[in-house]
């Protein structure tokens, strides 16, 4: 993807970040650039958020582009709009960077069609743990707003994976809101693709703002998060390396498969672990128990988690929904982030970073074929 991130335009944020972002989206909707805006909106009960496709600009007043929680991963919601093809509506989807990255991964897996979708992102302050927010939504809103009110954000209240997320700014989106600015009453709008550049051109927006100050602030926070990530991975390593350690780590797993259900990358209509094939007969269970001297229920907990790791670690974007969904507080997200980091490094691949880069193992390169032949010959020898 060609980058247009060195220059941008400044938008007034007199009434706060959210209103500035919504004002721009309203303008685009009223001028017919888009047929709808896909954005989170608070549910009537006031204790959660839902994804809504808005066509009436007055309804945007109730939307919250920087929601404090992620009950549903945005990419999973976006998939429902485009799973049957691109559709006729031109939609601007405003999502967190991890949701943008997951959308790009799903597009490579033919689960999302992005042709008529303009991906809009922003410098992400993270999200609160869902359980903390549900306990006291009003306090959660205040705590979240305070966390990114200053120039250097305080992310102590956010999810552990958010605290170590070094992909919090400028993913492979089309338009990006730069919120980390030194002037409190303005934000940057940055075009980051041909789609984004088209919006700038058609809106006749000046694109000459120097973004070096914003880039410096992003780099500062990124450095801090990278340090946090290294510390977290050091803590997680002994929990997952070695079969006995895995047994201890997932000992409390109750086999609910919530982590699979909320994961945007687990898209199979029928998961093997939920199929009849994976459910052994009582006779088989007794034989297995007799051979081993006993069985732990639910069966095959380690097989489930390692199977998921091997299935989706190349596309894991560390959104943290799996931990939010775990009823027994296993740090699934940190574990999967650790494994995903190792897997993606091994394949020199970063999930959702480049829409034009194919997923590893989904296409062969000519120079790889010779390497595979040599590997096979060596094994046969």
C-alpha positions in Angstrom: 0.0 0.0 0.0 1.4 3.4 -1.0 1.8 5.6 2.0 0.6 9.2 2.2 1.4 9.5 5.9 4.0 12.2 5.9 1.5 15.0 5.5 -2.0 15.7 6.7 -4.5 18.3 7.6 -5.5 19.8 10.9 -9.1 19.6 12.2 -10.5 21.8 15.0 -11.3 19.8 18.2 -12.8 22.6 20.3 -15.4 20.2 21.6 -13.2 17.2 22.1 -11.7 14.4 19.9 -14.9 12.5 19.5 -17.0 15.4 18.3 -14.2 16.5 15.9 -14.1 13.0 14.4 -17.9 12.7 14.2 -18.2 16.2 12.7 -15.9 15.2 9.8 -17.8 11.9 9.3 -21.1 13.8 9.2 -19.7 16.1 6.6 -18.7 13.2 4.4 -22.1 11.6 4.8 -24.1 14.8 4.1 -22.0 15.4 1.0 -22.6 11.9 -0.4 -19.1 10.6 -0.1 -20.5 7.6 1.8 -23.9 5.9 2.0 -23.3 4.9 5.6 -21.0 5.1 8.6 -20.2 1.9 10.6 -19.4 2.9 14.1 -20.0 1.8 17.8 -23.0 3.3 19.6 -24.0 2.9 23.2 -26.9 0.4 23.8 -30.1 1.8 25.4 -29.2 0.1 28.8 -26.0 2.2 28.9 -23.8 -0.7 29.8 -22.3 -1.7 26.5 -21.7 -0.8 22.9 -23.0 -2.2 19.6 -21.9 -1.8 16.0 -24.4 0.2 13.9 -24.5 1.1 10.3 -25.8 4.7 10.3 -27.2 6.5 7.3 -29.0 9.4 9.1 -26.4 11.9 10.1 -28.4 13.0 13.1 -28.0 9.5 14.6 -24.3 10.0 14.6 -24.7 12.3 17.6 -25.2 9.2 19.7 -22.2 7.4 18.3 -18.9 7.0 20.0 -15.9 6.3 17.6 -13.6 5.9 20.6 -15.7 3.5 22.7 -14.2 2.5 26.1 -14.8 -1.3 25.5 -14.9 -3.8 22.7 -17.8 -6.2 23.3 -17.6 -7.4 19.7 -14.4 -7.1 17.5 -15.1 -4.6 14.7 -13.7 -6.9 12.0 -16.1 -9.6 13.1 -19.0 -7.1 12.8 -17.7 -5.8 9.4 -17.6 -9.4 8.1 -21.4 -9.6 8.5 -21.8 -6.6 6.1 -19.7 -8.0 3.3 -19.6 -11.8 3.6 -21.8 -12.1 0.5 -19.7 -9.7 -1.6 -18.9 -6.0 -1.8 -22.5 -4.8 -1.8 -23.7 -1.5 -3.3 -23.2 0.7 -0.3 -20.1 2.8 0.2 -19.3 2.6 3.9 -16.8 4.3 6.1 -15.9 2.0 9.0 -14.2 3.7 12.0 -12.4 1.2 14.0 -9.4 0.6 16.4 -6.1 -0.3 14.7 -6.4 -4.0 15.9 -9.9 -4.1 14.3 -8.5 -2.7 11.0 -5.7 -5.2 11.0 -8.1 -8.1 11.7 -10.3 -6.8 8.8 -7.3 -6.9 6.5 -6.5 -10.4 7.6 -10.1 -11.5 6.9 -10.0 -9.9 3.5 -7.0 -12.2 2.7 -9.1 -15.1 3.8 -12.0 -14.1 1.6 -14.2 -13.4 4.6 -14.4 -9.6 4.2 -14.6 -7.6 0.9 -13.1 -4.1 1.3 -13.7 -2.8 -2.2 -16.5 -0.4 -1.0 -15.3 0.0 2.5 -13.1 2.9 3.6 -11.2 2.0 6.8 -10.9 4.9 9.2 -8.7 4.6 12.3 -7.2 6.7 15.1 -4.4 6.7 17.7 -5.9 4.2 20.0 -5.6 4.6 23.8 -6.7 1.0 24.3 -9.9 -0.5 25.8 -11.0 -1.3 29.3 -11.4 -4.9 30.4 -15.0 -5.8 29.7 -15.6 -7.1 33.2 -14.3 -3.9 34.8 -16.5 -1.8 32.6 -19.7 -3.8 33.2 -19.2 -3.6 37.0 -19.6 0.2 36.8 -20.1 1.6 33.3 -20.3 5.3 34.5 -17.0 5.0 36.3 -15.6 3.1 33.4 -16.4 6.0 31.0 -14.8 8.5 33.3 -11.7 6.4 33.8 -11.3 5.8 30.1 -11.7 9.4 29.1 -9.2 10.5 31.7 -6.7 7.9 30.4 -6.1 9.7 27.1 -6.8 13.3 28.2 -3.1 14.3 28.4 -0.3 14.4 25.8 1.2 11.1 27.1 -1.6 8.6 27.7 -2.0 6.7 30.9 -3.0 3.1 30.0 -2.9 1.5 33.4 -6.7 1.0 33.4 -6.7 -0.6 30.0 -6.5 -4.3 29.0 -3.0 -5.9 29.5 -2.7 -6.5 25.7 -3.5 -2.8 25.1 -0.8 -1.8 27.5 1.8 -3.6 25.3 0.2 -2.9 21.9 2.8 -1.3 19.7 0.4 -1.2 16.7 -1.8 1.5 18.3 -1.4 4.1 15.5 -1.7 4.3 11.7 -2.5 0.8 10.7 -3.0 0.0 7.0 -6.2 2.1 6.9 -7.4 4.7 4.4 -7.9 7.6 6.7 -6.4 8.1 10.2 -7.1 10.6 13.0 -3.9 11.6 14.7 -5.0 12.4 18.3 -1.5 12.7 19.8 -1.1 16.4 19.2 0.6 19.1 21.2 -2.3 21.6 20.6 -5.2 20.4 22.8 -7.9 21.8 20.5 -7.0 20.2 17.2 -6.3 16.8 15.7 -4.7 15.6 12.5 -6.4 13.8 9.7 -4.0 11.8 7.6 -4.6 10.0 4.3 -2.9 6.7 4.1 -4.0 5.2 0.8 -5.4 6.0 -2.6 -8.9 5.9 -1.2 -7.9 8.3 1.6 -6.2 10.6 -0.9 -9.4 10.7 -3.0 -11.4 11.9 0.0 -8.8 14.7 0.5 -8.9 15.7 -3.2 -12.7 15.7 -3.5 -13.1 17.6 -0.3 -10.4 20.0 -1.5 -8.6 19.6 1.8 -5.1 21.1 2.4 -2.6 18.3 3.0 0.5 20.4 3.9 0.6 20.1 7.7 3.9 18.9 9.1 3.3 15.7 11.2 6.7 15.4 12.7 5.5 16.4 16.2 2.8 13.8 16.1 5.2 11.2 14.8 7.5 11.9 17.7 4.7 11.4 20.2 3.7 8.1 18.6 7.3 7.0 18.6 7.6 7.9 22.3 4.5 5.8 23.3 5.6 3.0 21.0 8.9 2.7 22.7 7.2 2.5 26.1 4.8 -0.2 24.9 7.6 -2.3 23.3 9.3 -2.3 26.7 6.1 -3.4 28.3 5.7 -6.1 25.7 9.2 -7.5 26.4 8.4 -7.6 30.1 5.1 -9.4 29.5 6.5 -12.0 27.2 9.2 -12.8 29.7 6.5 -13.4 32.2 4.4 -15.5 29.8 7.3 -17.7 28.4 7.5 -20.2 31.3 3.7 -20.6 31.2 3.6 -21.9 27.6 6.9 -23.5 26.8 6.8 -27.2 27.5 3.8 -29.5 27.7 3.7 -29.7 31.5 3.6 -25.9 31.7 0.7 -25.8 29.2 -1.2 -28.3 31.3 -0.8 -26.0 34.4 -1.7 -22.9 32.4 -4.9 -24.2 31.0 -5.8 -26.4 34.0 -8.8 -24.3 34.9 -10.2 -24.2 31.3 -13.9 -25.3 31.4 -14.1 -26.0 27.6 -16.6 -23.2 27.0 -14.9 -22.2 23.7 -15.8 -18.6 24.4 -12.3 -17.5 23.3 -12.9 -19.1 19.9 -16.4 -17.6 19.5 -15.2 -14.0 20.0 -12.0 -14.3 18.0 -12.3 -12.5 14.6 -9.9 -14.8 13.0 -11.8 -18.0 13.9 -14.2 -17.8 11.0 -14.9 -21.5 10.2 -18.6 -22.3 10.0 -18.0 -25.6 11.7 -15.0 -25.9 14.0 -13.6 -29.3 14.5 -13.6 -28.9 18.2 -17.4 -28.3 18.1 -18.1 -31.1 15.7 -19.5 -34.6 16.3 -16.2 -36.0 15.1 -14.4 -34.5 18.1 -16.8 -36.0 20.6 -15.7 -39.5 21.5 -18.1 -42.3 22.6 -18.3 -43.3 26.2 -16.6 -46.7 25.3 -13.6 -44.8 23.8 -13.4 -42.5 26.8 -13.3 -45.5 29.2 -10.6 -47.2 27.2 -8.5 -44.0 27.1 -9.0 -43.5 30.9 -8.0 -47.1 31.5 -4.8 -46.7 29.4 -3.8 -43.4 31.1 -5.0 -44.2 34.6 -7.5 -41.3 34.5 -8.7 -38.4 32.4 -9.2 -34.7 33.1 -12.5 -33.2 31.9 -13.3 -31.5 29.7 -11.3 -33.6 27.4 -8.5 -32.4 25.0 -8.2 -28.9 26.6 -4.5 -28.6 25.4 -5.4 -29.9 22.0 -8.1 -27.2 21.7 -5.8 -24.3 22.6 -2.8 -25.5 20.7 -5.0 -26.3 17.7 -6.3 -22.7 17.8 -2.8 -21.4 18.1 -1.6 -23.2 15.0 -4.8 -22.2 13.1 -4.8 -18.5 13.7 -1.5 -17.3 15.3 -0.3 -16.0 11.9 -3.3 -13.6 11.8 -3.6 -12.8 15.5 -3.8 -9.1 16.1 -3.8 -9.2 19.9 -7.2 -7.5 20.3 -7.7 -9.2 23.7 -11.3 -10.3 23.2 -10.4 -13.9 24.2 -9.4 -12.8 27.7 -12.5 -10.7 28.0 -14.6 -13.8 27.2 -12.8 -16.2 29.5 -15.0 -17.0 32.5 -12.0 -18.4 34.5 -9.5 -15.5 34.0 -6.9 -17.4 32.0 -4.6 -14.8 30.3 -5.5 -16.2 26.9 -4.7 -12.9 25.1 -1.2 -12.5 26.5 -0.5 -16.2 25.7 -1.7 -15.9 22.1 0.1 -12.7 21.7 3.3 -14.3 22.8 2.8 -17.3 20.4 1.7 -15.0 17.5 4.8 -12.9 17.9 7.0 -15.9 17.6 5.0 -17.4 14.7 4.9 -14.1 12.7 8.6 -13.4 13.3 9.4 -16.9 12.0 7.5 -16.2 8.8 8.7 -12.5 8.6 5.1 -11.5 8.6 3.0 -8.9 10.6 -0.7 -9.6 10.7 -2.8 -6.9 9.0 0.1 -4.6 8.3 -0.1 -4.7 4.5 -3.3 -5.4 2.5 -1.3 -6.5 -0.5 0.9 -9.0 1.2 -0.4 -12.6 1.0 -0.7 -14.7 4.1 2.2 -17.1 4.5 1.5 -20.7 3.3 -1.4 -19.5 1.1 0.8 -19.0 -1.9 4.2 -20.3 -3.1 7.0 -18.2 -4.4 9.3 -19.8 -7.1 12.4 -19.6 -4.9 10.5 -21.4 -2.1 9.8 -24.4 -4.3 13.5 -25.2 -4.7 14.0 -24.8 -0.9 11.1 -27.3 -0.3 12.6 -29.8 -2.8 16.0 -29.6 -1.0 14.3 -30.1 2.3 12.4 -33.2 1.0 15.5 -34.7 -0.6 17.5 -34.1 2.6 14.7 -35.9 4.7 14.6 -38.8 2.2 18.4 -39.1 2.3 
